[in-house]
Amino acid sequence: MKSYLPLAARTVLTTLLLCPLVAAAEKKAPPAKPANQYAAFDAHANEHVTIAAEPCDDQKKCDFFRLPYVAHSLIPIRIIITNDGDTALSLDEARMQFLSANNDRLPAATLDDINRRLFTFRSAEGTRLPIIPITIHHAPIDKKITQDDNDFGFASTTVQAHSTVAGYLFYDVKELDDPPLQGAQIYIKMIYTLDKKHQLFAFSIPLDKWLATQHQAKK
């Protein structure tokens, strides 16, 4: 025997079924554009490669993240790499560093670093308590951090010819002078061709260019 739902009930049921899909759709970063279309980039014409950096220092502007990283002094910066050449590139050995105005050199935070900042007061990995010879390890990485890394980090360390890849890295700016982005830059080195026969020159991306566009947008 068939059962039929009233129209109002079917509407409510349909809405409930679609809610998870709508929520999932909201968890997407903007599509990556070619790197030279961003405010802050460094282009190597001879190597046919351009790299841009797009920070997010306002949680509202990157609310697709599952956790409030900006509120914990972890600045997400999207790195966009456009390879206009005919040879694929490898990011396996790449170093993508944050250089402050005072020349503080910060590597991108690891998932463990992020987990400690958000959920613990300090790292106890590798330390031993007095008398009791028990090694204390990190707490497991929170699932939301791993999900954000999977969804918004680099999906691959290979940049194919005539393609663009992008991913978010996080930099711990808690100990830096405020505002931490002013006078800072993203410094990227050790990008190789996929066959490892050629290393690209280092890239230097001044974040003041991005700050200038933010200032103009507020006028």
C-alpha positions as CSV (number, residue, x, y, z in Angstrom):
1,M,0.0,0.0,0.0
2,K,1.4,3.3,-1.1
3,S,1.6,6.3,1.3
4,Y,1.6,9.9,0.2
5,L,3.0,12.9,2.1
6,P,1.1,16.2,2.1
7,L,2.7,18.9,0.0
8,A,3.8,20.8,3.0
9,A,5.5,17.8,4.5
10,R,7.2,17.0,1.2
11,T,8.5,20.5,1.1
12,V,9.9,20.3,4.6
13,L,11.5,16.9,3.8
14,T,13.1,18.2,0.6
15,T,14.5,21.2,2.5
16,L,16.0,19.0,5.2
17,L,17.5,16.7,2.6
18,L,19.1,19.6,0.7
19,C,20.5,21.4,3.8
20,P,23.6,19.2,4.0
21,L,24.2,19.9,0.3
22,V,23.8,23.6,0.8
23,A,26.2,23.6,3.8
24,A,28.7,21.6,1.7
25,A,28.5,24.1,-1.1
26,E,29.3,26.9,1.2
27,K,32.6,25.1,2.2
28,K,34.4,26.1,-1.0
29,A,37.2,28.5,-1.5
30,P,36.9,30.8,-4.6
31,P,38.2,29.2,-7.8
32,A,41.8,30.0,-8.4
33,K,42.5,32.5,-11.1
34,P,45.8,32.8,-13.0
35,A,48.4,34.2,-10.6
36,N,48.9,37.4,-12.5
37,Q,45.3,38.4,-11.8
38,Y,46.0,38.8,-8.1
39,A,47.2,42.0,-6.4
40,A,50.5,40.5,-5.0
41,F,52.5,38.4,-7.4
42,D,56.0,37.8,-8.7
43,A,56.4,36.9,-12.4
44,H,59.4,35.2,-13.9
45,A,59.0,35.9,-17.6
46,N,62.0,33.8,-18.7
47,E,60.9,30.8,-16.7
48,H,57.2,31.3,-17.6
49,V,56.1,31.0,-14.0
50,T,54.1,33.4,-11.8
51,I,53.3,33.0,-8.1
52,A,50.8,35.1,-6.2
53,A,49.9,35.3,-2.5
54,E,46.4,36.2,-1.2
55,P,46.2,36.6,2.6
56,C,43.0,36.4,4.7
57,D,43.3,38.5,7.8
58,D,39.6,38.8,8.4
59,Q,37.7,35.6,9.3
60,K,34.6,36.8,7.6
61,K,36.3,36.8,4.3
62,C,37.4,33.2,4.5
63,D,34.5,31.7,6.5
64,F,34.6,28.5,4.4
65,F,37.2,27.3,6.9
66,R,35.8,25.1,9.7
67,L,37.8,26.8,12.4
68,P,38.6,30.4,13.3
69,Y,42.3,30.4,12.5
70,V,42.6,34.2,12.2
71,A,41.3,34.6,15.8
72,H,44.2,32.5,16.9
73,S,46.9,34.6,15.0
74,L,47.2,32.0,12.3
75,I,47.0,33.9,9.0
76,P,45.8,31.8,6.0
77,I,47.6,32.8,2.9
78,R,46.6,31.3,-0.4
79,I,49.6,30.6,-2.7
80,I,48.7,30.5,-6.4
81,I,51.2,29.1,-8.9
82,T,50.7,29.5,-12.6
83,N,53.0,27.5,-14.9
84,D,52.8,28.9,-18.5
85,G,55.8,26.9,-19.6
86,D,56.0,23.5,-21.4
87,T,57.6,21.6,-18.5
88,A,55.8,20.4,-15.4
89,L,57.1,21.6,-12.0
90,S,57.6,19.9,-8.7
91,L,56.8,21.5,-5.3
92,D,58.2,18.5,-3.3
93,E,61.2,20.4,-2.0
94,A,59.7,23.9,-2.1
95,R,60.1,26.3,0.8
96,M,57.4,28.8,1.2
97,Q,58.3,31.2,4.0
98,F,56.8,34.3,5.5
99,L,59.3,37.2,5.9
100,S,58.2,39.9,8.3
101,A,59.2,43.6,8.0
102,N,61.8,42.8,10.8
103,N,63.1,39.9,8.7
104,D,61.6,37.2,10.9
105,R,61.5,34.1,8.8
106,L,58.5,31.9,9.4
107,P,57.9,28.5,7.8
108,A,54.3,27.5,7.1
109,A,52.7,25.9,10.2
110,T,52.3,22.2,10.2
111,L,49.0,20.5,11.1
112,D,50.6,19.7,14.5
113,D,51.5,23.4,15.0
114,I,47.9,24.5,14.1
115,N,46.4,21.8,16.4
116,R,48.6,23.0,19.4
117,R,47.7,26.6,18.8
118,L,43.9,26.0,18.7
119,F,43.5,23.2,21.3
120,T,46.5,23.1,23.6
121,F,48.7,25.6,25.5
122,R,52.0,24.1,24.6
123,S,53.7,21.1,22.9
124,A,54.9,18.3,25.1
125,E,56.1,16.0,22.4
126,G,59.4,14.3,23.1
127,T,59.6,15.5,26.7
128,R,59.8,13.2,29.7
129,L,58.4,13.9,33.1
130,P,60.7,13.8,36.1
131,I,61.2,10.3,37.7
132,I,58.4,8.8,35.6
133,P,59.9,7.7,32.2
134,I,56.8,8.2,30.1
135,T,57.0,10.1,26.9
136,I,54.2,12.6,26.4
137,H,52.9,13.0,22.8
138,H,50.7,15.4,20.9
139,A,47.0,15.1,21.2
140,P,45.5,13.8,17.9
141,I,45.0,16.4,15.2
142,D,41.5,17.7,15.3
143,K,39.4,16.4,12.4
144,K,38.3,19.8,11.2
145,I,42.0,20.8,10.7
146,T,42.6,17.7,8.6
147,Q,39.4,18.4,6.6
148,D,40.4,22.0,5.9
149,D,43.8,20.8,4.8
150,N,42.3,18.3,2.4
151,D,39.8,20.8,1.0
152,F,41.8,24.0,0.9
153,G,45.5,22.9,0.9
154,F,47.5,21.9,-2.2
155,A,45.9,18.9,-3.8
156,S,49.2,18.0,-5.6
157,T,52.8,18.9,-5.5
158,T,53.0,18.8,-9.3
159,V,52.2,21.9,-11.4
160,Q,51.5,20.6,-14.9
161,A,52.5,22.7,-17.9
162,H,50.0,25.4,-18.8
163,S,48.1,25.1,-15.5
164,T,47.4,26.8,-12.2
165,V,47.4,25.2,-8.7
166,A,46.6,26.8,-5.4
167,G,46.5,26.0,-1.8
168,Y,46.3,27.7,1.6
169,L,49.2,27.8,4.0
170,F,49.0,29.1,7.6
171,Y,51.6,31.3,9.3
172,D,51.8,31.9,13.0
173,V,52.1,35.7,13.4
174,K,51.4,35.9,17.1
175,E,54.9,37.0,18.1
176,L,55.2,39.6,15.3
177,D,54.7,43.3,15.5
178,D,51.2,44.5,14.6
179,P,50.1,44.7,11.8
180,P,52.1,41.6,10.8
181,L,51.4,41.8,7.1
182,Q,52.8,45.3,6.7
183,G,56.2,45.3,5.0
184,A,56.1,41.5,4.9
185,Q,56.6,39.2,1.9
186,I,56.2,35.6,0.9
187,Y,59.6,34.1,-0.1
188,I,59.5,30.9,-2.2
189,K,62.5,28.9,-3.2
190,M,63.5,25.4,-4.3
191,I,60.9,24.8,-7.0
192,Y,62.3,22.4,-9.6
193,T,61.2,21.1,-12.9
194,L,59.7,17.7,-12.5
195,D,62.8,16.0,-14.0
196,K,64.9,17.8,-11.3
197,K,67.2,19.2,-14.0
198,H,66.5,22.8,-13.3
199,Q,65.8,24.9,-10.2
200,L,63.7,28.0,-10.6
201,F,65.0,31.3,-9.2
202,A,63.4,32.3,-5.9
203,F,60.2,34.3,-5.8
204,S,59.5,37.3,-3.6
205,I,55.9,38.5,-3.2
206,P,55.5,41.7,-1.3
207,L,52.2,41.7,0.7
208,D,52.1,45.5,0.8
209,K,50.6,45.2,-2.8
210,W,47.7,43.2,-1.3
211,L,47.3,45.6,1.6
212,A,47.1,48.5,-0.8
213,T,44.1,47.0,-2.6
214,Q,42.4,46.4,0.7
215,H,42.9,50.0,1.6
216,Q,41.4,51.1,-1.7
217,A,38.5,48.8,-1.3
218,K,37.6,50.5,2.1
219,K,37.5,54.0,0.6
